[in-house]
Amino acid sequence: MTLSQNELLIVGKYFNDIYDFINLSKTCKNYDILNMYHFNPISLSNSMIKLFPNIKTYHKYDSIFPHIFNLKVIDWITPIEYKERNKNKNIIYKHVYFKPDKQLKNIVIPDDINIMIDENFKDYTNLRSINIYKNNVTKLGKCCFANCENLKEINIPTSVTKIGNECFKFCKNLKEINIPTSVKEIGEGCFKYCYRLTNINMTNVTKIGKECFTCCENLTNINIMNVTELGEKCFENCDNLLKINMTNVTKVGNCCFYNCTNLTNINMTNVTELGDKCFAWCSNLEYINMTNITELGDNCFAWCSNLEYINMTNVTKFGNYCFYNCTSLEEINIMNVKEIGDGCFEGCNNLTDVNIPNYTKIGKECFKYCDNLTNINIGESVFEGKNIKEIGEGYFKGYNKLNIF
């Protein structure tokens, strides 16, 4: 097989090492491969650049930058501010950002801007709105709009695929934001302390960082269809969150919905694991539908004082104090559980009936202060290595009306 000159140049696009070019030139006697290049296909040192005698333009791919003269340079790595980009006529910068006066209230991003660097507009406290019309920007950097406390409106173009950590942190007046379908990832603490944010629609987002919406106390609805994992404290202290619709979530991190006091219903049918204190202090939570859940962390539903019913037939492990002080809980159906942690149902003073399968390990003080517990089916379950039926009155001391089966 014989390759043409143009085909050899295409092959060179996939080379990462100078020795690949040297070996290619040795095997192709018909063409002087290295003389064919008018720009460097890879990063070159001072010694290596001499191997490409016809280079007219040098592409800067990394920090390696030989001492070259009378060559135009295309810089692929150095961010340059918009006003500085044309000061050196021999350098074309491929990453241009815009940092105007901090006193501006409304900003329109110029057409040839293609990046938003870290802390790009941080502390622009007078900023009210920002428009990014052209689809050149692909990422909003870390803390890009952090502490823009008067920002109310921003349009994010469909070119953006990632929003960096703490990007909109402390944007206290941001009420609504439309995340385009192009965005796949939202960083840690991205909307933390956006107190007035009420609605957010993230149709194609697949990853949300920890503390992403912490203390968004006016957020009422979440529609996140493609996310599979929620990080720690993701919606902690979202006081007005009413409903969760996240059908593809499989794992929820520690304290994810901690103190979401108005949350009433949970629909996460594909969740298999919940972290510690995940729904603790969700005092208005009434119903849980998580049919695929297998493990609950410590204090997972502690202080959920309105929780009445649990439907978790596939759970195998309840963490310590998992339902601590769930004072409205009346009935539990946990057919496949193998381990129940210490104090798991302590303070559930309306619990009357418990059905626990055979060979379940039950922790200390599991049913402490369950004053109305009357029937418990424990089969061959064990406590501290002993059959609970053998412990009998000693373990359930003070439960005069309790029937143990």
N, C-alpha and C positions, 0 to 999 in steps of 0.2 A: 504494500500500500504506500502510495506517494502523497505527501501533504504539500499543498500549495503554500506560498509565502504568507497569505492571509490566514490560512488554517494554522500555521505554526504560531502566528501572533495570538490567535485564540487559545491555543494550548498553553501559551505562556501566562495567560490570565490565572491559571490554576496553580502556578508555581509559587512557593513560599521562600525558597532558598536560592542563593546565587549559584550554588553548585548544580541546581537543576538546569539553569540556563547554560552553564559551561558544558555540561554533559550533552545537552541538546545540540549545541553548536558543533561539538565534536562528531556527533552522529549524522548531522545533516551537512554534507559537504557542498551541496549545490547552493546553499544560501549562507551568507554571513549573518547569522541570527542577531547577534548583539549590535550590529550596525543598523539593523532595521528599526530599532526603537528610537523615537524622538521624545519620549518621556520615560522616566524610570518606572518599570512595572512593579518593583518592590522597593522597600527602604534600602538605601545604599550608604555605606561609609565613604570616607575620602578615598580609600584605596579601591573600593569596588566601583565607584562611579566612573573610573577611568576605563572600565571594560565596556562602557556604553558611550562611544565617542561622538555619537550624533544626537545626544540629548539636547533638546531646546527648552524643555519645560521640566522643572523638578516638582514632583508630587511629594508633599510631606505627609507621610502616613503615621509617623510616631515621633518620639523625641530625638531620634537620630537625624542629624541635619549637617551634611558635609559643608565645608567651606567652598561655596560655588559663587561664580561671578558671571554677570551678564546673562543669567537665566531667569526666566519668569518662573515664579513659584506658585503652586497651588497648595494651599494649606488646608488639610482635612481635619486637623485636630485642635487648633487654637481658636477658642471663642474670641470674637472681636466685637467691640461696641459699634453700633451703627455709624456714628459720626467719625469713627477712627478707621473705617474699613478701606478708604481710598487714599490714605496718607502716603502709603508706600505703593507706588505705581507698579512695582515688579511683583507684588504679592496679591494673589486672589484668595480671599478667605471664604471657606465653605460653610463656616458656622458663625452667623451674625445674629447678635441679640440687640435689643432696644432698651435703653435705660434713660428715660427722659427726666425732666425736672420733677421733684417730689411734690411740688405744690399743685400739680395738675389734678383736676377733678375727673376729666374724661380723657381717655387715651385711645387712639386708633393706631394699631400696629402697622408699620409700613409693609408694603407687599413683599420686599425681599428679605424679611426677617424669617429665619428658619429654626431658631432655638429659643427656649426660655430657660435661662441658666438658673442655678440654685440661688435663692434669695433675690431673684430678678426685681420684683416689686415689693419686697418685704418692707414693712413700716411706711408704706405710702398711705398715710392715715387720711389724706384728703380725697383719695381715689373713690369715685362713685361708680364708674362703669368703664369697661375695657372691651374693645372689639378687635377680634383677630379674623379678618375677612378671608385672607388667602390660605389655601391648604398646604402650607409649607412647614408649619411647626408639627413635630411628631411627639414631643414630650414636654410636659410642664415640670420643671425642676423642683428639687426639694425646697420647701418654704417659699415657693415662687411668689405667692400672694399672702404670706403669713402676716398677721397683724394689720391687714387692710380693713380696719374696723368699720369703715363707711362704705365698703364695696357692696353694691346691691345687684349688679348685673354684669354678667360675663357670657360671651358666646364662645364655646370651644369648638374649633373646626373638626371636621371628620378625619383630618390627617393625624390627629393626636391618638396614640395608642396606649400611653401610660401617663398617669398623674402621680407625681413624686410624693415622698413623705412630707406630711405637715404642710401640704401645698396651700390650703385655705384655712389653716389653723388661726383661730381668733378673728375670723371674718364675721363679726358679731351681727351685721345687718344683712348678710346674704340670706335671702328667703327661699329662693328656688334656683335650681341649676339643672340644666339638661346635659346629661352625659351622652355624647354621641355613640353610636353603635360600634365605632372603631376602637373605643377604649376597652382594653382587656384587663388592665391592672390599675388598682388604686392603692396608693402607698399608706404606710402607717400614719395614724393621726391626721389624715388628710383633711377632714372636716371637723376636727376636735374643737369644741367650744364655739361652734357656729350656732349660737343660741336661737336664732330666728329661722333657721332652715326648717321648712315644713314638709316638703315633698322632694323625693329624688327617684329617678327612674334610670336604672342601669341594666339595660336589656342584655347586653353581650359581655358584661364584666364577668371574669372568671376568678379573679383573686382580689380579696379585700384585706388590707393590712390591719394589724391590731390597733385598737383605740381609734379606729377610723372615724366613728361618729360619736365618740364619748362626749357626754354633756350637750348633745343636740336636743335640748329639752322641749322644743316645739315640733320635733319630727313626729309625724302621725302615722305615715304609711311607708312601707318598704316593699318594692317590687324588684326582686333580684332573682332572675330565673336561671342563670347559668353558673352561679357561684357554687363551689363544692365545699369550701372550707372557710369558716369565719374565725378571725384571730381573737386573741385575748382582749377583753374589755371593748369589743367592737361597738356595742350599742349601750355601754354602761351609762346609767343616769339619764336615759332618754325618757323623761317623765311622762310624756304624752303619747308615746308609741302605743298604738291600739292593736295592731294586727301585723302578723308576720306571714309572708307568703314566699317561701324559699324551698321549692320542691326538690331541688337538686343538691341541697346542702347535705353532706355526710358527716362532717365533724364540726363541732362548735367549741371554741376555746374557753378558758377560764374566765369567769365574770362577764361573759359576752353580753348578757342582758340583765346584769345586776342592777337592781333598784329601778327597773322599768315599771313604775307603780301602777300605770294604767293599762298595761298589757293584759288582755283577757283571753285570747286564743292563740294557740301555737299549731301551725300546720307545717311540719317538717317530716314528711313520711319516709324520707330516705336517710335520715340521720341515724348513725350507728354509735356515735360516741359524744357525750356531753362532758365538758370540763367542770372543775370545781367552781362552786358558787355561780353556776351558769345563769340560773333564773332566781337566785336568792333575792328576797325582798320584792318580788313581783306580787304585791299584795292583792291585786285584783285578778290574778290569773285563776281561771275557773276550770279550764279543760285542756288536756294534753293529748295530742294525737301523734304518736311517734311509734308506729308499729314495728319498725325495723331496729329500734334502739337496742343495744346489747350491754352498754355500760354507762352508769351515771357516776359523776365525780362527787367528792365530798361537798356537803352543804348545797347540793345542786338546786333543790327547790325549797331550801330553808326559808321560813317566815312567809311562805306563800299562803296567807291566812284565808283566802277564799277558794283555794283548790279543793274540789269536791271529789273528783274521780280521776283515776289513772288508768290508761289503756296502754300497757307496755308488756305485751305477752311474750316478747322475745328477750327481755332483759335477763342477763345472767349475773350481774353484779350491781349492788347499790352501795355507794360510798358512805363514809361516816356522816351521820347527822343529815342524811340526804333530804328527808322530809321533816326536819326539826321544826316544831311549832306550826305545822300545817293544821290549824285548829278546826278547819271545816271538812277535812278529809274523813269520809265515812266508810269507804270500802276500797280495798285494793285487790287486784287480781294479777298475781305475778307467778304464772305457772312454771316458768323455766329458770327462775332465779336460783343460783348456787351459793351466793354469798351476800349477806346483809350486814352492813357495817355497824360500828358502835353508834348507839343513840339514834339510829336511822329514823324511827318514828316517835322519838321523844316529844312529849307535849302535844301529840295529836289526840286531844281529849274528846273528839267526837267519833273517833274510829271505833267501830263496833264489831266488824267481821274481818278476819284475816285468813287467807288461804295460801299456805306456803307448801311447796312441793317437798317430796322426800329428799333427804341427804343435803339439805341446805345448811350452810354455816351461818350462825346468827351471832352478831357482835354483842358486846356488853351494853346493858341498859337500853336495848333496842326499842322496847315498848314502855319506857319509863313515863309516868304521868299520862298514860292512855287510860283515863279514868273510866271511860264507858265501854272499854273492850270487853265483850261478853263471849265471843266465839273465836277460837283460833285453831285452825287445822294445820298441824305442823309435821305430821307423819313421822319420819325417822330423822328429823333435823337435829343438828348438834350445836352445843354451846360449850366452848373451851374443851372440845374433844369428847364431850359426854352427850348422850341422848337427852334431849330436853324433857322428855317424858320421865326420865329417871330423876331429873332435878325437880320437876313439878313445882310444888308450892314454894320451894326455895327461890326459884328464878322469878316466879310471878307473885311474889309475896305482896299481900295487900289487895290482890284482885279476887275478892270474895265471890263475885258472880261469874268469874271466868270459867268457861268450859273448854278444856283442852282435848283435841281429838288426834 
